[in-house]
Amino acid sequence: MSGGGDWSDAENDRIVADYFDMLADELAGRPFNKAAHNRALQGRLPGRSHKSIEFKHRNISAVMQELNQPRIVGYLPARAFQIRLIDAVLRRMGRDRTPYRGSSSGAQEARALFFQPPPPPLNRPSLDPIRAEAIARRFDPAEADARNRELGRAGEALVLAHERHALAVAGRRDLADQVRWTSEEDGDGAGYDISSFTPEGRPRLVEVKTTNGWERSAFHISRNELDVANDNRESWRLVRVWNFAREPRAFELAPPLDAHVRLTPTSFLARFG
């Protein structure tokens, strides 16, 4: 193997496997030594220096972030990554998804959720068009989040507990007892997941979108959810839960959603005429 030039698939697979091992330790709260991992990799990747391995770990963080996956905190994303690195990460995700899915266990025991302001607009896209298109051709992270029922249910359970707790703290135990997990009790057709209240007793219709990724992770929203949001602008709110696998955080968006995010049509209904 040469020490310069593009990394081979075998090299990418090797360093991605090492990254996932460290990430699993970090998510589980187990100590690990990044320098020791780097030294071991130098032995398995002849010609690759400490610096090149360190930068490649940062590249993997960038790919993980764009795939709505948790990343190692100590490796800040470096976005000028090799396109073939995307395939190496997806191969590993296909083999070992369990630590990154999130679990509903313990979610309903949570009583508080840290809310922050929504992220401000970006002056430029987080990725250049070539890499963004390469990811879009291979994987839809927002669709993967939407189809992950365990993750979605766990996020809803966390927000449900938060809504009840917030009302109880505000002295409205009567309203806290009336908060309903609508999507769980009635199904997904209502256009929101939780029927709650403000401390003043006004209705609060909460749609929850959950990701293991960062705060700017894209999400899917249905036509029905948009219609319900626009018809109930005073009461409907979208709660975006992010960083779920590690330390869940959230922010809230009020309609109209296109004041906060860019809405892009992603599918069409085809009917025979």
Backbone hydrogen bonds, N-H to C=O, Kabsch-Sander energy under -0.5 kcal/mol:
donor,donor_aa,acceptor,acceptor_aa,energy
12,N,8,S,-2.7
13,D,9,D,-2.8
14,R,10,A,-1.9
15,I,11,E,-2.3
16,V,12,N,-2.5
17,A,13,D,-2.1
18,D,14,R,-1.7
19,Y,15,I,-2.2
20,F,16,V,-2.6
21,D,17,A,-1.8
22,M,18,D,-2.1
23,L,19,Y,-2.7
24,A,20,F,-2.5
25,D,21,D,-1.8
26,E,22,M,-2.6
27,L,23,L,-2.8
28,A,24,A,-1.6
29,G,25,D,-0.6
29,G,26,E,-1.0
30,R,25,D,-2.9
34,K,32,F,-0.6
37,H,33,N,-2.0
38,N,34,K,-2.4
39,R,35,A,-2.4
40,A,36,A,-2.3
41,L,37,H,-2.2
42,Q,38,N,-2.1
43,G,39,R,-1.2
44,R,40,A,-1.1
45,L,41,L,-1.8
48,R,45,L,-2.2
49,S,47,G,-0.6
53,I,49,S,-2.3
54,E,50,H,-2.4
55,F,51,K,-2.4
56,K,52,S,-2.0
57,H,53,I,-2.1
58,R,54,E,-1.5
59,N,55,F,-2.0
60,I,56,K,-2.3
61,S,57,H,-1.9
62,A,58,R,-1.8
63,V,59,N,-2.1
64,M,60,I,-2.9
65,Q,61,S,-2.4
66,E,62,A,-2.1
67,L,63,V,-1.5
68,N,65,Q,-1.5
69,Q,64,M,-2.7
75,Y,72,I,-1.4
76,L,74,G,-0.7
78,A,58,R,-1.7
79,R,77,P,-0.5
81,F,79,R,-1.9
85,L,82,Q,-1.6
86,I,82,Q,-0.5
86,I,83,I,-1.5
87,D,83,I,-0.7
88,A,84,R,-1.5
89,V,85,L,-2.3
90,L,86,I,-2.5
91,R,87,D,-2.4
92,R,88,A,-1.9
93,M,89,V,-2.6
94,G,90,L,-2.2
95,R,91,R,-1.1
96,D,92,R,-2.4
100,Y,97,R,-1.9
101,R,98,T,-1.2
107,A,104,S,-1.6
108,Q,104,S,-0.6
109,E,106,G,-1.0
110,A,106,G,-0.6
110,A,107,A,-1.2
114,F,248,P,-0.6
115,F,113,L,-0.5
116,Q,250,A,-2.2
132,A,128,D,-2.4
133,E,129,P,-2.5
134,A,130,I,-1.9
135,I,131,R,-2.1
136,A,132,A,-2.2
137,R,133,E,-2.1
138,R,134,A,-0.9
138,R,135,I,-0.6
139,F,135,I,-2.8
144,A,140,D,-2.3
145,D,141,P,-2.2
146,A,142,A,-2.3
147,R,143,E,-2.1
148,N,144,A,-0.9
148,N,145,D,-0.7
149,R,147,R,-1.6
152,G,148,N,-2.6
153,R,149,R,-2.7
154,A,150,E,-2.1
155,G,151,L,-2.3
156,E,152,G,-2.2
157,A,153,R,-2.4
158,L,154,A,-2.0
159,V,155,G,-2.2
160,L,156,E,-2.8
161,A,157,A,-2.2
162,H,158,L,-2.0
163,E,159,V,-2.9
164,R,160,L,-2.2
165,H,161,A,-2.4
166,A,162,H,-2.9
167,L,163,E,-1.9
168,A,164,R,-2.2
169,V,165,H,-2.6
170,A,166,A,-1.6
171,G,168,A,-1.5
172,R,167,L,-3.1
176,A,172,R,-2.4
177,D,173,R,-1.9
178,Q,175,L,-1.4
179,V,175,L,-0.6
179,V,176,A,-1.0
180,R,195,S,-2.3
182,T,180,R,-1.4
183,S,193,D,-1.9
185,E,181,W,-2.4
186,D,182,T,-3.3
187,G,182,T,-0.7
187,G,183,S,-0.6
190,A,187,G,-0.5
191,G,188,D,-0.7
193,D,206,V,-2.2
194,I,206,V,-2.3
195,S,180,R,-2.4
196,S,194,I,-0.7
196,S,204,R,-3.5
198,T,202,R,-2.3
201,G,198,T,-2.2
204,R,196,S,-2.2
205,L,235,S,-2.1
206,V,194,I,-3.0
206,V,204,R,-0.6
207,E,205,L,-0.6
207,E,237,R,-2.8
208,V,206,V,-0.5
209,K,239,V,-2.3
211,T,241,V,-2.0
212,N,68,N,-0.7
217,S,214,W,-1.7
226,L,222,S,-2.2
227,D,223,R,-2.6
228,V,224,N,-2.6
229,A,225,E,-2.3
230,N,226,L,-2.5
231,D,227,D,-1.9
232,N,228,V,-1.0
232,N,229,A,-0.5
233,R,230,N,-0.5
235,S,232,N,-0.8
236,W,232,N,-3.1
237,R,205,L,-3.0
238,L,253,L,-2.7
239,V,207,E,-3.0
239,V,237,R,-0.6
240,R,238,L,-0.7
240,R,251,F,-2.6
241,V,209,K,-2.8
241,V,239,V,-0.7
242,W,240,R,-0.5
242,W,249,R,-2.5
243,N,213,G,-2.2
244,F,211,T,-1.9
246,R,243,N,-1.2
247,E,243,N,-1.1
249,R,242,W,-2.4
250,A,114,F,-2.0
251,F,240,R,-1.5
253,L,238,L,-2.7
259,A,256,P,-1.7
260,H,257,L,-2.3
261,V,257,L,-2.5
263,L,261,V,-0.6
264,T,262,R,-0.5
270,A,268,F,-0.6
271,R,269,L,-0.6
